[in-house]
Amino acid sequence: MKRFASMLLVTTIPFFAMIALFLLVPLLSMIEGSFQAEGGGGFTISHYQEIFSNPYYLQAFENSVLISFLSSLIGIIAAVFAAYAITRFPQSLQQRVLVITNLTSNFAGIPLAFAFIVLLGNSGLFVLLAKQLGIDFGQSFTLYSWSGLTLVYVYFQLPLAVMLLYPLYHVIQKQWMEAAELLGASPWHFWLRIGFPVLFPGIVGTFSILFANAMGAYASAYALTGSNYNLVPIRIGALVSGDIFARPELGSALAVLLGLTLAAALVVNEWLTRKIRRDLS
């Protein structure tokens, strides 16, 4: 048994090596770079001072938090009903719908932005079709606006939320609904008093995952709007690649603050989830 355990330990070495090379080393390098002066100089905190004193970077965090919160909220509300609707399908159809949902949840980035441009861009399929029917979308909606960007975010948030919420409905046993019905409770009272409280911790946890997913989204937003909208991932990409001139140290500082924002959101979610479960118990 000791020899077998040693062999298992040896087989995990490539895994931990991959973790170190592709996660820990870049993370430590990013943190180190955020405290370096431009051009590879000595230790400095001037990059963080510039971020907190520059309204442009503060606006980037405000916009990123706003669109992440809004798209996550819309996505989680729609996913609660969509995941429940899937559970009402026959088992064979549920599996097919989940396969399609899983594929859709991975359809993001530049292909997703291109698909929306083809369908809802200024010369998109649906826009031209609406004009033929006498409807002008341009007066109330444009894909390259804040509302269009939010729509794209909701699109890639919704399938992920459905995949995460779907297993939660299997926790609610059929016998609970039957017992509530025998006691005179309506379906609305059952979900309000029993079903939703059971699902709520999972919904809060899923919301935090959606929020983190949206905060770090880069490719879709950049492909759709370029640098027209001030978001933290776009600012980091511009500083690293150099729209005018590269400032990777400042980009590293922004990335560290973005990571701290996500970590804070996850910590608050963990505390809130435990509190809800403790209160429910």
PyRosetta script that sets phi, psi and omega in degrees:
from pyrosetta import init, pose_from_sequence

init()
pose = pose_from_sequence("MKRFASMLLVTTIPFFAMIALFLLVPLLSMIEGSFQAEGGGGFTISHYQEIFSNPYYLQAFENSVLISFLSSLIGIIAAVFAAYAITRFPQSLQQRVLVITNLTSNFAGIPLAFAFIVLLGNSGLFVLLAKQLGIDFGQSFTLYSWSGLTLVYVYFQLPLAVMLLYPLYHVIQKQWMEAAELLGASPWHFWLRIGFPVLFPGIVGTFSILFANAMGAYASAYALTGSNYNLVPIRIGALVSGDIFARPELGSALAVLLGLTLAAALVVNEWLTRKIRRDLS")
pose.set_psi(1, -38.9)
pose.set_omega(1, 178.8)
pose.set_phi(2, -63.3)
pose.set_psi(2, -40.4)
pose.set_omega(2, 178.8)
pose.set_phi(3, -65.4)
pose.set_psi(3, -39.7)
pose.set_omega(3, 178.7)
pose.set_phi(4, -65.2)
pose.set_psi(4, -41.3)
pose.set_omega(4, 178.1)
pose.set_phi(5, -63.5)
pose.set_psi(5, -37.8)
pose.set_omega(5, 178.5)
pose.set_phi(6, -66.2)
pose.set_psi(6, -39.3)
pose.set_omega(6, 178.1)
pose.set_phi(7, -64.3)
pose.set_psi(7, -40.3)
pose.set_omega(7, 176.9)
pose.set_phi(8, -62.7)
pose.set_psi(8, -38.8)
pose.set_omega(8, 178.8)
pose.set_phi(9, -64.4)
pose.set_psi(9, -38.4)
pose.set_omega(9, 179.4)
pose.set_phi(10, -65.7)
pose.set_psi(10, -38.3)
pose.set_omega(10, -178.6)
pose.set_phi(11, -67.9)
pose.set_psi(11, -20.2)
pose.set_omega(11, 178.8)
pose.set_phi(12, -84.0)
pose.set_psi(12, -9.6)
pose.set_omega(12, -178.5)
pose.set_phi(13, -60.0)
pose.set_psi(13, -45.4)
pose.set_omega(13, 177.4)
pose.set_phi(14, -60.0)
pose.set_psi(14, -36.0)
pose.set_omega(14, 179.4)
pose.set_phi(15, -64.0)
pose.set_psi(15, -48.7)
pose.set_omega(15, 180.0)
pose.set_phi(16, -67.0)
pose.set_psi(16, -31.2)
pose.set_omega(16, 176.2)
pose.set_phi(17, -65.8)
pose.set_psi(17, -40.9)
pose.set_omega(17, 177.1)
pose.set_phi(18, -63.3)
pose.set_psi(18, -41.9)
pose.set_omega(18, 178.5)
pose.set_phi(19, -60.1)
pose.set_psi(19, -44.3)
pose.set_omega(19, -178.0)
pose.set_phi(20, -66.8)
pose.set_psi(20, -42.3)
pose.set_omega(20, -174.7)
pose.set_phi(21, -74.1)
pose.set_psi(21, -36.9)
pose.set_omega(21, -172.3)
pose.set_phi(22, -104.6)
pose.set_psi(22, -8.2)
pose.set_omega(22, 177.7)
pose.set_phi(23, -122.9)
pose.set_psi(23, -56.5)
pose.set_omega(23, -173.7)
pose.set_phi(24, -70.4)
pose.set_psi(24, -46.4)
pose.set_omega(24, -178.3)
pose.set_phi(25, -62.8)
pose.set_psi(25, -47.8)
pose.set_omega(25, 176.1)
pose.set_phi(26, -62.1)
pose.set_psi(26, -36.9)
pose.set_omega(26, 179.9)
pose.set_phi(27, -63.9)
pose.set_psi(27, -47.6)
pose.set_omega(27, 179.5)
pose.set_phi(28, -65.3)
pose.set_psi(28, -38.4)
pose.set_omega(28, 177.5)
pose.set_phi(29, -63.9)
pose.set_psi(29, -39.0)
pose.set_omega(29, 178.8)
pose.set_phi(30, -65.8)
pose.set_psi(30, -44.7)
pose.set_omega(30, 179.8)
pose.set_phi(31, -63.9)
pose.set_psi(31, -42.9)
pose.set_omega(31, 178.5)
pose.set_phi(32, -62.8)
pose.set_psi(32, -43.1)
pose.set_omega(32, -179.1)
pose.set_phi(33, -64.8)
pose.set_psi(33, -29.9)
pose.set_omega(33, -178.6)
pose.set_phi(34, -69.5)
pose.set_psi(34, -18.2)
pose.set_omega(34, 179.0)
pose.set_phi(35, -104.8)
pose.set_psi(35, 9.9)
pose.set_omega(35, 178.3)
pose.set_phi(36, -98.9)
pose.set_psi(36, 143.0)
pose.set_omega(36, 174.5)
pose.set_phi(37, -68.9)
pose.set_psi(37, 157.0)
pose.set_omega(37, -178.6)
pose.set_phi(38, -62.7)
pose.set_psi(38, 139.2)
pose.set_omega(38, -177.5)
pose.set_phi(39, 86.6)
pose.set_psi(39, 11.9)
pose.set_omega(39, 178.0)
pose.set_phi(40, 82.7)
pose.set_psi(40, 29.7)
pose.set_omega(40, 180.0)
pose.set_phi(41, -78.6)
pose.set_psi(41, -160.8)
pose.set_omega(41, -176.3)
pose.set_phi(42, -82.0)
pose.set_psi(42, -168.0)
pose.set_omega(42, -176.3)
pose.set_phi(43, -67.6)
pose.set_psi(43, 138.1)
pose.set_omega(43, 177.7)
pose.set_phi(44, -159.6)
pose.set_psi(44, 153.0)
pose.set_omega(44, 173.9)
pose.set_phi(45, -114.2)
pose.set_psi(45, 16.1)
pose.set_omega(45, -176.1)
pose.set_phi(46, -63.5)
pose.set_psi(46, -29.2)
pose.set_omega(46, 179.9)
pose.set_phi(47, -66.0)
pose.set_psi(47, -41.6)
pose.set_omega(47, 178.5)
pose.set_phi(48, -69.2)
pose.set_psi(48, -37.3)
pose.set_omega(48, 176.5)
pose.set_phi(49, -62.6)
pose.set_psi(49, -39.6)
pose.set_omega(49, 179.2)
pose.set_phi(50, -66.3)
pose.set_psi(50, -39.8)
pose.set_omega(50, -179.7)
pose.set_phi(51, -63.2)
pose.set_psi(51, -46.4)
pose.set_omega(51, -175.9)
pose.set_phi(52, -76.9)
pose.set_psi(52, -15.5)
pose.set_omega(52, 179.4)
pose.set_phi(53, -102.2)
pose.set_psi(53, -9.5)
pose.set_omega(53, -177.6)
pose.set_phi(54, -100.1)
pose.set_psi(54, 115.2)
pose.set_omega(54, -179.3)
pose.set_phi(55, -60.2)
pose.set_psi(55, -24.8)
pose.set_omega(55, -178.4)
pose.set_phi(56, -64.8)
pose.set_psi(56, -43.7)
pose.set_omega(56, 179.7)
pose.set_phi(57, -75.5)
pose.set_psi(57, -34.3)
pose.set_omega(57, 175.9)
pose.set_phi(58, -64.8)
pose.set_psi(58, -36.8)
pose.set_omega(58, 176.5)
pose.set_phi(59, -64.6)
pose.set_psi(59, -35.5)
pose.set_omega(59, 178.5)
pose.set_phi(60, -61.7)
pose.set_psi(60, -42.9)
pose.set_omega(60, 177.4)
pose.set_phi(61, -66.9)
pose.set_psi(61, -40.4)
pose.set_omega(61, 178.9)
pose.set_phi(62, -62.4)
pose.set_psi(62, -45.0)
pose.set_omega(62, 179.4)
pose.set_phi(63, -64.9)
pose.set_psi(63, -41.7)
pose.set_omega(63, -178.8)
pose.set_phi(64, -65.0)
pose.set_psi(64, -43.6)
pose.set_omega(64, 178.2)
pose.set_phi(65, -64.3)
pose.set_psi(65, -41.1)
pose.set_omega(65, -177.8)
pose.set_phi(66, -64.3)
pose.set_psi(66, -50.4)
pose.set_omega(66, -177.5)
pose.set_phi(67, -70.0)
pose.set_psi(67, -31.8)
pose.set_omega(67, 177.5)
pose.set_phi(68, -68.3)
pose.set_psi(68, -43.8)
pose.set_omega(68, 179.9)
pose.set_phi(69, -65.8)
pose.set_psi(69, -45.3)
pose.set_omega(69, -177.1)
pose.set_phi(70, -65.6)
pose.set_psi(70, -47.3)
pose.set_omega(70, -179.7)
pose.set_phi(71, -67.0)
pose.set_psi(71, -35.5)
pose.set_omega(71, 177.9)
pose.set_phi(72, -68.2)
pose.set_psi(72, -39.1)
pose.set_omega(72, 179.7)
pose.set_phi(73, -65.7)
pose.set_psi(73, -46.6)
pose.set_omega(73, 178.5)
pose.set_phi(74, -63.6)
pose.set_psi(74, -43.0)
pose.set_omega(74, -179.0)
pose.set_phi(75, -63.4)
pose.set_psi(75, -41.2)
pose.set_omega(75, -176.9)
pose.set_phi(76, -71.8)
pose.set_psi(76, -36.3)
pose.set_omega(76, 178.5)
pose.set_phi(77, -65.9)
pose.set_psi(77, -45.5)
pose.set_omega(77, 178.9)
pose.set_phi(78, -66.1)
pose.set_psi(78, -37.2)
pose.set_omega(78, -177.2)
pose.set_phi(79, -69.3)
pose.set_psi(79, -32.3)
pose.set_omega(79, 178.5)
pose.set_phi(80, -58.7)
pose.set_psi(80, -44.7)
pose.set_omega(80, -179.8)
pose.set_phi(81, -77.0)
pose.set_psi(81, -37.3)
pose.set_omega(81, -178.8)
pose.set_phi(82, -66.9)
pose.set_psi(82, -43.3)
pose.set_omega(82, 179.9)
pose.set_phi(83, -63.9)
pose.set_psi(83, -39.1)
pose.set_omega(83, 177.6)
pose.set_phi(84, -65.8)
pose.set_psi(84, -40.1)
pose.set_omega(84, 179.2)
pose.set_phi(85, -61.3)
pose.set_psi(85, -37.6)
pose.set_omega(85, 179.2)
pose.set_phi(86, -63.9)
pose.set_psi(86, -37.1)
pose.set_omega(86, -179.5)
pose.set_phi(87, -66.7)
pose.set_psi(87, -16.6)
pose.set_omega(87, 179.6)
pose.set_phi(88, -86.6)
pose.set_psi(88, -9.3)
pose.set_omega(88, 178.7)
pose.set_phi(89, -77.1)
pose.set_psi(89, 160.3)
pose.set_omega(89, 169.9)
pose.set_phi(90, -58.5)
pose.set_psi(90, 152.7)
pose.set_omega(90, -173.2)
pose.set_phi(91, -58.0)
pose.set_psi(91, -41.1)
pose.set_omega(91, -179.3)
pose.set_phi(92, -65.2)
pose.set_psi(92, -38.7)
pose.set_omega(92, 179.0)
pose.set_phi(93, -71.3)
pose.set_psi(93, -33.3)
pose.set_omega(93, 176.6)
pose.set_phi(94, -58.5)
pose.set_psi(94, -44.5)
pose.set_omega(94, -178.6)
pose.set_phi(95, -63.6)
pose.set_psi(95, -38.8)
pose.set_omega(95, 179.7)
pose.set_phi(96, -67.9)
pose.set_psi(96, -42.0)
pose.set_omega(96, 178.8)
pose.set_phi(97, -64.3)
pose.set_psi(97, -39.5)
pose.set_omega(97, -179.9)
pose.set_phi(98, -66.7)
pose.set_psi(98, -35.9)
pose.set_omega(98, 176.4)
pose.set_phi(99, -62.3)
pose.set_psi(99, -45.7)
pose.set_omega(99, 178.5)
pose.set_phi(100, -63.9)
pose.set_psi(100, -40.6)
pose.set_omega(100, 179.1)
pose.set_phi(101, -63.8)
pose.set_psi(101, -40.6)
pose.set_omega(101, 178.4)
pose.set_phi(102, -63.8)
pose.set_psi(102, -41.9)
pose.set_omega(102, 177.4)
pose.set_phi(103, -64.1)
pose.set_psi(103, -40.6)
pose.set_omega(103, -179.6)
pose.set_phi(104, -66.1)
pose.set_psi(104, -35.7)
pose.set_omega(104, -179.4)
pose.set_phi(105, -65.9)
pose.set_psi(105, -21.1)
pose.set_omega(105, 177.9)
pose.set_phi(106, -96.1)
pose.set_psi(106, 0.5)
pose.set_omega(106, 179.7)
pose.set_phi(107, -91.5)
pose.set_psi(107, 90.6)
pose.set_omega(107, -176.5)
pose.set_phi(108, -145.1)
pose.set_psi(108, -175.9)
pose.set_omega(108, 178.2)
pose.set_phi(109, 77.9)
pose.set_psi(109, -147.8)
pose.set_omega(109, -176.1)
pose.set_phi(110, -63.1)
pose.set_psi(110, -42.4)
pose.set_omega(110, 177.2)
pose.set_phi(111, -58.1)
pose.set_psi(111, -38.6)
pose.set_omega(111, 179.0)
pose.set_phi(112, -65.5)
pose.set_psi(112, -44.9)
pose.set_omega(112, 178.8)
pose.set_phi(113, -61.9)
pose.set_psi(113, -41.6)
pose.set_omega(113, 179.4)
pose.set_phi(114, -63.9)
pose.set_psi(114, -40.1)
pose.set_omega(114, 179.2)
pose.set_phi(115, -62.7)
pose.set_psi(115, -41.8)
pose.set_omega(115, 178.5)
pose.set_phi(116, -67.2)
pose.set_psi(116, -36.8)
pose.set_omega(116, 178.2)
pose.set_phi(117, -63.9)
pose.set_psi(117, -41.4)
pose.set_omega(117, 179.5)
pose.set_phi(118, -64.4)
pose.set_psi(118, -35.7)
pose.set_omega(118, -175.4)
pose.set_phi(119, -91.0)
pose.set_psi(119, -41.0)
pose.set_omega(119, -171.3)
pose.set_phi(120, -125.4)
pose.set_psi(120, 11.1)
pose.set_omega(120, 177.1)
pose.set_phi(121, -69.3)
pose.set_psi(121, -177.8)
pose.set_omega(121, -178.8)
pose.set_phi(122, -57.9)
pose.set_psi(122, -32.2)
pose.set_omega(122, 176.5)
pose.set_phi(123, -119.0)
pose.set_psi(123, 32.1)
pose.set_omega(123, -177.7)
pose.set_phi(124, -72.4)
pose.set_psi(124, 164.1)
pose.set_omega(124, -176.3)
pose.set_phi(125, -58.3)
pose.set_psi(125, -51.6)
pose.set_omega(125, -177.4)
pose.set_phi(126, -69.7)
pose.set_psi(126, -32.8)
pose.set_omega(126, 178.7)
pose.set_phi(127, -66.4)
pose.set_psi(127, -44.9)
pose.set_omega(127, 178.5)
pose.set_phi(128, -67.2)
pose.set_psi(128, -38.3)
pose.set_omega(128, 177.8)
pose.set_phi(129, -64.1)
pose.set_psi(129, -40.6)
pose.set_omega(129, 178.7)
pose.set_phi(130, -64.7)
pose.set_psi(130, -37.6)
pose.set_omega(130, 178.5)
pose.set_phi(131, -64.5)
pose.set_psi(131, -35.9)
pose.set_omega(131, 176.9)
pose.set_phi(132, -64.6)
pose.set_psi(132, -27.5)
pose.set_omega(132, 179.9)
pose.set_phi(133, -92.4)
pose.set_psi(133, 3.8)
pose.set_omega(133, 178.4)
pose.set_phi(134, 85.8)
pose.set_psi(134, 16.8)
pose.set_omega(134, 179.7)
pose.set_phi(135, -109.1)
pose.set_psi(135, 127.6)
pose.set_omega(135, -179.5)
pose.set_phi(136, -110.1)
pose.set_psi(136, 104.4)
pose.set_omega(136, 178.8)
pose.set_phi(137, -68.3)
pose.set_psi(137, -26.7)
pose.set_omega(137, -172.3)
pose.set_phi(138, -60.7)
pose.set_psi(138, -23.5)
pose.set_omega(138, -178.8)
pose.set_phi(139, -76.9)
pose.set_psi(139, -24.9)
pose.set_omega(139, -176.1)
pose.set_phi(140, -122.8)
pose.set_psi(140, -18.5)
pose.set_omega(140, -175.8)
pose.set_phi(141, -151.3)
pose.set_psi(141, 136.7)
pose.set_omega(141, 169.5)
pose.set_phi(142, -138.4)
pose.set_psi(142, 140.0)
pose.set_omega(142, -175.6)
pose.set_phi(143, -63.0)
pose.set_psi(143, -28.0)
pose.set_omega(143, -174.2)
pose.set_phi(144, -92.0)
pose.set_psi(144, 16.3)
pose.set_omega(144, 177.7)
pose.set_phi(145, -101.2)
pose.set_psi(145, -178.2)
pose.set_omega(145, 178.2)
pose.set_phi(146, -62.9)
pose.set_psi(146, -39.7)
pose.set_omega(146, 179.1)
pose.set_phi(147, -67.1)
pose.set_psi(147, -36.6)
pose.set_omega(147, 177.3)
pose.set_phi(148, -66.2)
pose.set_psi(148, -40.7)
pose.set_omega(148, 178.1)
pose.set_phi(149, -65.2)
pose.set_psi(149, -38.8)
pose.set_omega(149, 177.2)
pose.set_phi(150, -63.4)
pose.set_psi(150, -39.4)
pose.set_omega(150, 178.1)
pose.set_phi(151, -60.3)
pose.set_psi(151, -42.8)
pose.set_omega(151, 178.3)
pose.set_phi(152, -63.7)
pose.set_psi(152, -42.7)
pose.set_omega(152, 178.5)
pose.set_phi(153, -61.4)
pose.set_psi(153, -44.2)
pose.set_omega(153, -179.8)
pose.set_phi(154, -62.2)
pose.set_psi(154, -36.2)
pose.set_omega(154, -177.5)
pose.set_phi(155, -61.4)
pose.set_psi(155, -44.2)
pose.set_omega(155, -179.2)
pose.set_phi(156, -86.8)
pose.set_psi(156, -8.5)
pose.set_omega(156, 174.8)
pose.set_phi(157, -82.5)
pose.set_psi(157, -38.5)
pose.set_omega(157, -172.9)
pose.set_phi(158, -60.2)
pose.set_psi(158, -50.2)
pose.set_omega(158, 179.9)
pose.set_phi(159, -61.9)
pose.set_psi(159, -37.6)
pose.set_omega(159, 178.0)
pose.set_phi(160, -63.3)
pose.set_psi(160, -42.7)
pose.set_omega(160, 178.9)
pose.set_phi(161, -63.7)
pose.set_psi(161, -39.7)
pose.set_omega(161, 178.6)
pose.set_phi(162, -62.9)
pose.set_psi(162, -43.7)
pose.set_omega(162, 179.9)
pose.set_phi(163, -63.0)
pose.set_psi(163, -33.7)
pose.set_omega(163, -178.6)
pose.set_phi(164, -81.9)
pose.set_psi(164, -31.2)
pose.set_omega(164, -177.1)
pose.set_phi(165, -87.0)
pose.set_psi(165, -26.1)
pose.set_omega(165, -175.4)
pose.set_phi(166, -55.1)
pose.set_psi(166, -46.0)
pose.set_omega(166, -179.5)
pose.set_phi(167, -64.4)
pose.set_psi(167, -24.1)
pose.set_omega(167, -177.3)
pose.set_phi(168, -64.6)
pose.set_psi(168, -31.9)
pose.set_omega(168, -178.0)
pose.set_phi(169, -68.8)
pose.set_psi(169, -20.6)
pose.set_omega(169, 178.4)
pose.set_phi(170, -77.4)
pose.set_psi(170, -11.4)
pose.set_omega(170, 175.3)
pose.set_phi(171, -71.7)
pose.set_psi(171, -32.5)
pose.set_omega(171, -179.8)
pose.set_phi(172, -76.5)
pose.set_psi(172, 113.3)
pose.set_omega(172, -175.1)
pose.set_phi(173, -82.0)
pose.set_psi(173, 148.7)
pose.set_omega(173, -179.6)
pose.set_phi(174, -63.6)
pose.set_psi(174, -31.6)
pose.set_omega(174, -179.2)
pose.set_phi(175, -63.5)
pose.set_psi(175, -30.7)
pose.set_omega(175, 177.9)
pose.set_phi(176, -62.9)
pose.set_psi(176, -44.8)
pose.set_omega(176, -179.5)
pose.set_phi(177, -65.8)
pose.set_psi(177, -39.8)
pose.set_omega(177, 179.7)
pose.set_phi(178, -66.6)
pose.set_psi(178, -40.8)
pose.set_omega(178, 179.1)
pose.set_phi(179, -65.7)
pose.set_psi(179, -41.0)
pose.set_omega(179, 178.3)
pose.set_phi(180, -64.4)
pose.set_psi(180, -37.9)
pose.set_omega(180, 179.2)
pose.set_phi(181, -66.9)
pose.set_psi(181, -39.2)
pose.set_omega(181, 178.5)
pose.set_phi(182, -64.9)
pose.set_psi(182, -30.9)
pose.set_omega(182, 179.5)
pose.set_phi(183, -84.7)
pose.set_psi(183, 2.5)
pose.set_omega(183, 175.1)
pose.set_phi(184, 94.3)
pose.set_psi(184, 9.6)
pose.set_omega(184, -179.6)
pose.set_phi(185, -82.3)
pose.set_psi(185, 137.5)
pose.set_omega(185, 175.6)
pose.set_phi(186, -78.8)
pose.set_psi(186, 162.1)
pose.set_omega(186, 176.1)
pose.set_phi(187, -55.2)
pose.set_psi(187, -36.6)
pose.set_omega(187, 178.9)
pose.set_phi(188, -63.3)
pose.set_psi(188, -44.4)
pose.set_omega(188, 178.7)
pose.set_phi(189, -66.8)
pose.set_psi(189, -35.5)
pose.set_omega(189, 178.5)
pose.set_phi(190, -61.7)
pose.set_psi(190, -48.4)
pose.set_omega(190, -178.3)
pose.set_phi(191, -69.2)
pose.set_psi(191, -33.4)
pose.set_omega(191, -178.7)
pose.set_phi(192, -71.9)
pose.set_psi(192, -39.7)
pose.set_omega(192, -173.9)
pose.set_phi(193, -94.5)
pose.set_psi(193, -28.1)
pose.set_omega(193, -173.8)
pose.set_phi(194, -121.7)
pose.set_psi(194, -56.3)
pose.set_omega(194, -173.1)
pose.set_phi(195, -62.4)
pose.set_psi(195, -54.6)
pose.set_omega(195, -176.9)
pose.set_phi(196, -63.6)
pose.set_psi(196, -43.0)
pose.set_omega(196, 176.0)
pose.set_phi(197, -58.2)
pose.set_psi(197, -34.9)
pose.set_omega(197, 177.7)
pose.set_phi(198, -68.8)
pose.set_psi(198, -37.9)
pose.set_omega(198, -177.8)
pose.set_phi(199, -80.1)
pose.set_psi(199, -22.2)
pose.set_omega(199, -168.5)
pose.set_phi(200, -58.8)
pose.set_psi(200, -44.4)
pose.set_omega(200, 177.3)
pose.set_phi(201, -58.5)
pose.set_psi(201, -40.3)
pose.set_omega(201, 178.0)
pose.set_phi(202, -67.4)
pose.set_psi(202, -35.1)
pose.set_omega(202, 178.0)
pose.set_phi(203, -65.4)
pose.set_psi(203, -42.0)
pose.set_omega(203, 178.3)
pose.set_phi(204, -63.5)
pose.set_psi(204, -42.8)
pose.set_omega(204, 178.2)
pose.set_phi(205, -63.8)
pose.set_psi(205, -40.5)
pose.set_omega(205, 177.9)
pose.set_phi(206, -65.2)
pose.set_psi(206, -38.6)
pose.set_omega(206, 178.7)
pose.set_phi(207, -60.5)
pose.set_psi(207, -40.9)
pose.set_omega(207, 179.7)
pose.set_phi(208, -65.7)
pose.set_psi(208, -36.2)
pose.set_omega(208, 177.2)
pose.set_phi(209, -66.3)
pose.set_psi(209, -42.2)
pose.set_omega(209, 177.7)
pose.set_phi(210, -63.1)
pose.set_psi(210, -40.5)
pose.set_omega(210, 179.7)
pose.set_phi(211, -62.2)
pose.set_psi(211, -46.7)
pose.set_omega(211, 178.8)
pose.set_phi(212, -64.4)
pose.set_psi(212, -37.9)
pose.set_omega(212, 178.5)
pose.set_phi(213, -62.1)
pose.set_psi(213, -41.6)
pose.set_omega(213, -179.0)
pose.set_phi(214, -74.1)
pose.set_psi(214, -37.2)
pose.set_omega(214, -179.3)
pose.set_phi(215, -61.2)
pose.set_psi(215, -34.0)
pose.set_omega(215, -177.9)
pose.set_phi(216, -94.1)
pose.set_psi(216, 0.8)
pose.set_omega(216, -177.9)
pose.set_phi(217, -68.1)
pose.set_psi(217, 132.3)
pose.set_omega(217, -176.9)
pose.set_phi(218, -128.9)
pose.set_psi(218, -52.3)
pose.set_omega(218, -168.6)
pose.set_phi(219, -62.6)
pose.set_psi(219, -46.2)
pose.set_omega(219, -177.5)
pose.set_phi(220, -62.8)
pose.set_psi(220, -46.4)
pose.set_omega(220, -178.3)
pose.set_phi(221, -65.0)
pose.set_psi(221, -41.5)
pose.set_omega(221, -177.9)
pose.set_phi(222, -70.4)
pose.set_psi(222, -40.9)
pose.set_omega(222, -180.0)
pose.set_phi(223, -66.8)
pose.set_psi(223, -29.7)
pose.set_omega(223, -176.6)
pose.set_phi(224, -84.8)
pose.set_psi(224, -43.1)
pose.set_omega(224, -172.8)
pose.set_phi(225, -120.3)
pose.set_psi(225, -5.2)
pose.set_omega(225, -176.4)
pose.set_phi(226, 64.4)
pose.set_psi(226, -131.4)
pose.set_omega(226, 177.9)
pose.set_phi(227, -103.0)
pose.set_psi(227, 18.7)
pose.set_omega(227, -177.8)
pose.set_phi(228, -69.7)
pose.set_psi(228, -27.9)
pose.set_omega(228, -180.0)
pose.set_phi(229, -114.1)
pose.set_psi(229, 135.4)
pose.set_omega(229, -172.2)
pose.set_phi(230, -87.5)
pose.set_psi(230, 94.1)
pose.set_omega(230, 177.0)
pose.set_phi(231, -119.4)
pose.set_psi(231, 152.0)
pose.set_omega(231, -175.3)
pose.set_phi(232, -61.1)
pose.set_psi(232, -48.7)
pose.set_omega(232, 179.3)
pose.set_phi(233, -59.4)
pose.set_psi(233, -36.6)
pose.set_omega(233, 178.7)
pose.set_phi(234, -67.7)
pose.set_psi(234, -39.1)
pose.set_omega(234, 178.2)
pose.set_phi(235, -65.0)
pose.set_psi(235, -39.7)
pose.set_omega(235, 178.9)
pose.set_phi(236, -64.2)
pose.set_psi(236, -45.7)
pose.set_omega(236, 178.6)
pose.set_phi(237, -60.7)
pose.set_psi(237, -39.9)
pose.set_omega(237, -179.9)
pose.set_phi(238, -66.7)
pose.set_psi(238, -37.9)
pose.set_omega(238, -178.9)
pose.set_phi(239, -72.4)
pose.set_psi(239, -34.3)
pose.set_omega(239, -178.9)
pose.set_phi(240, -77.4)
pose.set_psi(240, -45.1)
pose.set_omega(240, -178.8)
pose.set_phi(241, -81.4)
pose.set_psi(241, -29.8)
pose.set_omega(241, 176.9)
pose.set_phi(242, 89.8)
pose.set_psi(242, 82.8)
pose.set_omega(242, 173.2)
pose.set_phi(243, -62.0)
pose.set_psi(243, -44.6)
pose.set_omega(243, 174.8)
pose.set_phi(244, -110.3)
pose.set_psi(244, -58.4)
pose.set_omega(244, 171.3)
pose.set_phi(245, -148.8)
pose.set_psi(245, 147.4)
pose.set_omega(245, -172.8)
pose.set_phi(246, -73.7)
pose.set_psi(246, 138.4)
pose.set_omega(246, 173.4)
pose.set_phi(247, -135.9)
pose.set_psi(247, 71.3)
pose.set_omega(247, -174.4)
pose.set_phi(248, -63.9)
pose.set_psi(248, -28.5)
pose.set_omega(248, 179.5)
pose.set_phi(249, -66.0)
pose.set_psi(249, -43.9)
pose.set_omega(249, 177.3)
pose.set_phi(250, -66.7)
pose.set_psi(250, -37.8)
pose.set_omega(250, 175.2)
pose.set_phi(251, -62.0)
pose.set_psi(251, -37.5)
pose.set_omega(251, 177.0)
pose.set_phi(252, -64.8)
pose.set_psi(252, -39.5)
pose.set_omega(252, 178.0)
pose.set_phi(253, -63.7)
pose.set_psi(253, -41.8)
pose.set_omega(253, 176.0)
pose.set_phi(254, -62.1)
pose.set_psi(254, -40.6)
pose.set_omega(254, 179.7)
pose.set_phi(255, -65.5)
pose.set_psi(255, -38.1)
pose.set_omega(255, 177.5)
pose.set_phi(256, -63.9)
pose.set_psi(256, -43.7)
pose.set_omega(256, 178.9)
pose.set_phi(257, -66.3)
pose.set_psi(257, -35.9)
pose.set_omega(257, 175.6)
pose.set_phi(258, -63.5)
pose.set_psi(258, -43.4)
pose.set_omega(258, 177.7)
pose.set_phi(259, -62.7)
pose.set_psi(259, -39.7)
pose.set_omega(259, 177.6)
pose.set_phi(260, -65.9)
pose.set_psi(260, -36.4)
pose.set_omega(260, 176.8)
pose.set_phi(261, -62.2)
pose.set_psi(261, -44.6)
pose.set_omega(261, 179.0)
pose.set_phi(262, -66.4)
pose.set_psi(262, -40.5)
pose.set_omega(262, 178.7)
pose.set_phi(263, -63.9)
pose.set_psi(263, -40.0)
pose.set_omega(263, 178.1)
pose.set_phi(264, -63.9)
pose.set_psi(264, -40.6)
pose.set_omega(264, 178.4)
pose.set_phi(265, -63.1)
pose.set_psi(265, -40.2)
pose.set_omega(265, 179.6)
pose.set_phi(266, -69.6)
pose.set_psi(266, -36.7)
pose.set_omega(266, 178.1)
pose.set_phi(267, -65.7)
pose.set_psi(267, -44.8)
pose.set_omega(267, 177.9)
pose.set_phi(268, -61.9)
pose.set_psi(268, -40.3)
pose.set_omega(268, 178.5)
pose.set_phi(269, -63.3)
pose.set_psi(269, -43.6)
pose.set_omega(269, -179.8)
pose.set_phi(270, -63.2)
pose.set_psi(270, -42.2)
pose.set_omega(270, 178.3)
pose.set_phi(271, -64.6)
pose.set_psi(271, -43.4)
pose.set_omega(271, -178.5)
pose.set_phi(272, -66.9)
pose.set_psi(272, -40.3)
pose.set_omega(272, 179.8)
pose.set_phi(273, -63.3)
pose.set_psi(273, -44.3)
pose.set_omega(273, 178.6)
pose.set_phi(274, -64.2)
pose.set_psi(274, -39.5)
pose.set_omega(274, 179.7)
pose.set_phi(275, -64.2)
pose.set_psi(275, -42.3)
pose.set_omega(275, -179.9)
pose.set_phi(276, -64.2)
pose.set_psi(276, -44.7)
pose.set_omega(276, 179.5)
pose.set_phi(277, -64.4)
pose.set_psi(277, -37.5)
pose.set_omega(277, 178.5)
pose.set_phi(278, -67.7)
pose.set_psi(278, -40.7)
pose.set_omega(278, 179.2)
pose.set_phi(279, -66.1)
pose.set_psi(279, -39.2)
pose.set_omega(279, -179.5)
pose.set_phi(280, -68.6)
pose.set_psi(280, -33.6)
pose.set_omega(280, -179.3)
pose.set_phi(281, -77.1)
pose.dump_pdb("model.pdb")
